[in-house]
Amino acid sequence: MEDKNNRPIGFFDTGVGGLSVLKTAIKLMPNENFVYFGDSKNAPYGTKSIDKVRELTLKSAEFLVSKNVKAIVIACNTATSVAINDLRKIYDIPVIGVEPALKPAIELKRDGKIVIMATTVTLAETKFNNLVNKYGKEAEIEPLPCPGLVEFIENGDLNSKELKSFLKSKFNKFEGSKLSSIVLGCTHYPFIEDVIKEIIGSDVPIIDGSLGTTNELKRKLEEKNLLNLNNKDRYIKIFNSSENKNLIDLSYKLIEI
Ligand code: DGL
């Protein structure tokens, strides 16, 4: 009989971004098998209509379920904002989402603005607005939509002159303002953290939600007795909807296998 705990955990993102979360899960959950699906053919989602984002996310989740996963991590803020409730209704396996890590940013108790970098869809959705309503009185929150940024990372560009000038123009408006921290509200952005630091200075903390998501995943699996406790030959498989073979190479490079 197949051991139900030996089934892989499915990760989804619109492209290579969710690998920033997978990378943390690989480190912290050494006994688990993972299947990753990136929908790079349709990326970015962050500037599409809500209906389109929902349709593409549900289709991608179906692909993961066809791989017999025991849980799904929607390692994408945009897809989580739009479709997490639908997915939880459809599937009875744990479905874990991500959201901008605003709470840890508040807890730093630093003066200045908390800048939330994310896609246009994430920042316009109810989920984000609920977060702002919850924490808005405790800090000055500045949403910073970054349409166009995901494309650099999808192209494997993590450090070019063009990327730097894109980011400089985004942060121009904060010239002379005190920044408390930067929250990376899109799972693609941790891959360019060093460049962001170069632009804003290394004294401003940059926060991403990978650790929080991985801990939540562990908790959910534990609760359902689904943790894999002894797996000597773990596997990690990466799939992508794009025909561009470079994306699979880039994906393995990003998780440094
Ligand atoms: N990684 C996705 C996110 O976290 C990128 C969205 C997109 O494809 O625009 O929001």
Boltz pocket constraint, residues with backbone or C-beta under 6 A from the ligand:
constraints:
  - pocket:
      binder: B
      contacts: [[A, 13], [A, 14], [A, 15], [A, 17], [A, 18], [A, 43], [A, 44], [A, 45], [A, 46], [A, 47], [A, 75], [A, 76], [A, 77], [A, 78], [A, 79], [A, 119], [A, 122], [A, 150], [A, 185], [A, 186], [A, 187], [A, 188]]
      max_distance: 6.0
